[in-house]
Amino acid sequence: MGSMSWIHWVVVLLIVVLVFGTKRLGNIGKDVGEAVKGFKKGMADEDKPEQLNDQSRNSDSNASTRNDERSQR
């Protein structure tokens, strides 16, 4: 009574397809895929503000350096 053989998994898969239908299973797969993409995008967007802040700090310091050089002339 250990693990199930591949024949058992095929039977389970057939029953799931009969109960839900292929169209509904396809929609569920599509929804799960979009949810995963949205999650990955959200995680990537979370990192971007830090990078943008670093870039804006660099551009601000570069601008102040340029202003100092101009005032010295």
N, C-alpha and C positions, 0 to 999 in steps of 0.2 A: 504494500500500500504506500510505497515511497512516491517518487516523482511520477508525473504523468508522462506517458509516451507520446510520440508525435501524432498518433492516431487520435488520442483523446483531444489534443489541441485542435486538430482539424474538425472534429465533431463540434467542439465548443465554438469555433469560428463560424461554422455553417449555421449553428443555432442563432448566434448573434446577428448574422446577415439576414436570416429569415425574420427575426424579431424586429430589427431596426430598418432593414432595407438598405440597398447600396447607396441610394441617393442621400438618405439621412446620414449614413456613415461618412459619405464624402463631404457633406456640409459640416459635420462635426470635425473632421480632419482639417478642413479649410479654416474653421474658426479657431482651432487650437494653434494652427500654424500662424495665423494673424496675431493671436495673443502672444506667442513667443517672439515674433518680430517686434511687436509693440514693446514688450518687456526689454528686449535687447536695445531698442532705440532709446527707451527711457533711461537705461543704465548708461548708455553712451552720452546722452544729453546731460546727465548728471555730472559727468567729468568735464564737459566743455566750458562751463562758466569759470572754472578755476584757470583753464588755459587762456581764456579770453582776458581774465583779470591780469594774468601775468603779462600778456602782450600789451595791454593798455598801460600797465605800470612801466614797461620798457619804453613805450612810445612817449609817455609823459616825461620820463627821465631824459630821453633823447631830446625832447622839445625844450626842457629847461636847460640842458647843456648848450643847445644852440642859442637860446636866448642869452645865456651868460657870455658866450663867445661874442655875440653881437654887441652886448653892452660894453664889453672891454675894448672894442674897436673905436 
